[in-house]
Amino acid sequence: MYTLYFSPGSANLVVHLALLEIGSPYTLERVDFDKDEQHGARYLALNPLGVVPTLVVDGKPHGEAAALAMLLAERHPDARLAPLAGSPQRADYLQWMFYLANTLQPLFRQWFFPGDHLPEAAETIKHAARIGIEKCWSHIDAHLAQHGPHLLGEQHGLVDFYALMLMRWSRNMPRPATSWPHLAALASALKARPSWKRLYELEGLTEWP
Ligand SMILES: N[C@@H](CCC(=O)N[C@@H](CS)C(=O)NCC(=O)O)C(=O)O
């Protein structure tokens, strides 16, 4: 049994999708950002950084969306969300997971919160984040053109769900991810899955259905 602490549409989304795809029982706990609950003592005891997601696994809280999604894939190999250790696609899987987590996701933080560390440079930071994000989309789209339709080829999996979460975050940007044809096709295919509809119901999402 798992407990996922979430805020609608936030970095928990990939973890939530993984749980739905796996079909394992879990409970949801909403962290209300409007009430700043992520910085309250109760939540900080679970996640000292005050961010979502937190996933309680066997009674112990853990953070970091990419790590949590990978942990779930590992604990539930029957769901085939990730190539098994030692399999030929494992290196590609790890490479894409880390690219999304290390390169693309942090740029979104800069896009949404450009004044976090240096308020006087917020405009420049936001502009740079946009350029960086678009460069990533071009890179991923070019890969999909050659090796798609999914990031690892024929079989969809965790890396695609991770990319889907990040694509969703770009929906109101000047150039959303779906401006790139192969990313748009990937998003459409994944959104047709029952897990996406269920996720929207459970997190109360409406935009970018
Ligand atoms: N590296 C973390 C980042 C998590 C993160 O930044 N979450 C955001 C929502 S997408 C958050 O909780 N923000 C609340 C805040 O900063 O107060 C992860 O991937 O889990």
The ligand as an ORCA input file, in Angstrom:
! r2SCAN-3c Opt
* xyz 0 1
  N      12.916     17.704     -7.671
  C      11.603     17.632     -7.082
  C      10.879     18.932     -7.398
  C       9.492     18.959     -6.819
  C       8.851     20.312     -6.973
  O       9.506     21.329     -7.291
  N       7.546     20.317     -6.738
  C       6.813     21.576     -6.819
  C       5.521     21.381     -7.612
  S       5.822     20.885     -9.271
  C       6.405     22.013     -5.436
  O       6.087     21.193     -4.602
  N       6.382     23.325     -5.205
  C       5.910     23.875     -3.968
  C       6.819     24.951     -3.468
  O       7.923     25.121     -4.036
  O       6.419     25.628     -2.523
  C      10.832     16.433     -7.648
  O      11.024     16.139     -8.839
  O      10.083     15.783     -6.918
*
